[in-house]
Amino acid sequence: MGAAVTVTDLVVHRGPRRVLHGLSFAVPPGQVTGLLGPSGGGKTTLMRAVVGVQVVRSGEVTVLDEPAGAPVLRHRVGYVTQAPSVYEDLTVRENARYFAALHGMSAREADAALADVGLADAAGQLVRNLSGGQQSRISLACALVGAPEVLVLDEPTVGLDPVLRVELWDRFHALAAAGTTLIVSSHVMDEASRCHRLLLLRDGDLIADSTPAELRRDGRSDDLEEAFLNLVMDRQEVAA
Ligand SMILES: Nc1ncnc2c1ncn2[C@@H]1O[C@H](COP(=O)(O)OP(=O)(O)OP(=O)(O)O)[C@@H](O)[C@H]1O
């Protein structure tokens, strides 16, 4: 397989507005690709197109050599939205075991997924009684338990304490090392340095498709946030 995800000339409108302006890029397999940029830049919209739940105006999105959203991808692509997508009237363990069963996985694998996100101690609690950060983590566990080949995570570390963030990033790297392709959005630039590759989105345009080292070089700064701002200003000068 070449790229895990290929996006070609993707244009998306939401409501009356064009929010993605003809994006093209490829996501390599077995790596963590960060989708970064300011709020409203189109990260969620792009992720929705990759998992096949976004109406696209034109262009193509291919995932694991299939059209995005193809039924055959259902068990091969995992998606964790920003809002928790689990049953709040079930316990943490019941949710994990339910999603495990849907993917043909065992209760033991469900419990392992809970441990991976640091929720083993909360397994008996009802989801509705959990904090926002814990609810995000149970959503993540329910996606992990299916062992998808492509995992699309929309801001998975929002609201998490620093220790847990580091643990989750270690987990993402372990998954990538085992062959999983991860696309992880964040608007926190310090997470950019943890990615193998970066896609920087601003106002629906791709500002950069590079590694953190390339971004530092092209943006003339060791600080990734500053490098990103320099790239934005470079583009504005070219456009002027
Ligand atoms: N349901 C919708 N209807 C109309 N416009 C929308 C809808 N959802 C998002 N948009 C618009 O599409 C643009 C891109 O939004 P999107 O949620 O993809 O950005 P984002 O980079 O993920 O932002 P954030 O980091 O805040 O989640 C924004 O201008 C937003 O206002």
The ligand as an ORCA input file, in Angstrom:
! r2SCAN-3c Opt
* xyz 0 1
  N     -22.721     22.596     10.580
  C     -22.152     23.670     10.036
  N     -22.837     24.513      9.247
  C     -22.251     25.589      8.681
  N     -20.957     25.902      8.866
  C     -20.234     25.111      9.652
  C     -20.774     23.948     10.271
  N     -19.782     23.345     10.992
  C     -18.693     24.087     10.809
  N     -18.948     25.139     10.007
  C     -17.972     26.158      9.571
  O     -16.946     25.514      8.849
  C     -15.681     26.128      9.164
  C     -14.698     25.033      9.585
  O     -15.147     24.474     10.817
  P     -14.414     23.234     11.484
  O     -15.270     22.792     12.643
  O     -14.088     22.244     10.448
  O     -13.067     23.921     12.007
  P     -12.011     23.386     13.082
  O     -10.672     23.773     12.539
  O     -12.238     21.948     13.378
  O     -12.354     24.259     14.369
  P     -12.182     23.877     15.937
  O     -10.704     23.770     16.186
  O     -12.802     25.070     16.632
  O     -12.940     22.609     16.168
  C     -15.938     27.188     10.235
  O     -15.970     28.427      9.610
  C     -17.294     26.818     10.766
  O     -17.988     27.972     11.164
*
